[in-house]
């Protein structure tokens, strides 16, 4: 496969199924805003006003992208011998080839995305931070910015990537030293990783318990999100040399503990009990006993607990 001829210029355009998707989402958002404004406002004015405005904003956003990309064709990708220029929703860039370290193509939710990493961002974007670890877990490569290629129906992602790679190589005159600027060796710090993961577990459990107590509902999505935070916190300081079953079981247990700790916190708050070690242990034992004797009554909580354990035990990172 050959890359595109440079100079190259292509305007935006949506495939037919994206046209249908954007129009459907626009109509659905508009209908939702009307529903909140007209029929639900009398129940809770402030909450319905917020959601009504939120749905209306989504409708405007979907219509803006549809008309700009498909009707007006305002967005574009241009490549010259000097660099790459592109225009996309809410952003536009002009870069010289020598500024770019690498480009990658990846798929996310059936969306093809071009990720570009700049030379000046190599160390910052590859540093083991919480956000970078989350991106790694989700399969998002290190990048300075991204371009959704779904807005450009006539561009072949592989040919585009090949063209960008050729231009970057030409700009460096095949000098491989540019590829070796990032040689950071991180020290494994198991104890710090466990402490940070434990702090995330306690923080998420507190939020989870407060939501159960204040809203009267069990928002099981909170500990699921918390499980990824726990793993990211651990990965910030510790990099496994191989798949370590003991470490994975420990992380899985921390992720699962969010459920128990959140319910314990909500129970203590509901009964006006102080957060002493004896009260926490007593409520935890009572709830654990209840789960064992009445599993069908809390089947959703049990399934989410095992899901969180699986996230912690399976997801991880080892040195290559």
Secondary structure, DSSP 8 states (H G I E B T S, - for coil): -----SSEEEE-B--HHHHHHHHHHHHHHHHHHHHHHHTSTTT-HHHHHHHHHHHHHHHHHHHHHHIIIIIS---EEEE-SSEEEEEETTEEEEEEGGGEEEEEEEEETTEEEEEEEEGGGHHHHHS--HHHHHHHHTT----SEEEEGGGBTT--HHHHHHHHHHHHHHHTTT-GGGGGS--------HHHHHHHHHHHHHHHHHHHHHHHHHHSS--THHHHHHHHHHHHHHHHH--BSS--HHHHHHHHHHHHHHHHHHHHHHHHHHTT----HHHHHHHHHHHHHHHHH-GGGGHHHHHHHHHHHHHHHH---B--
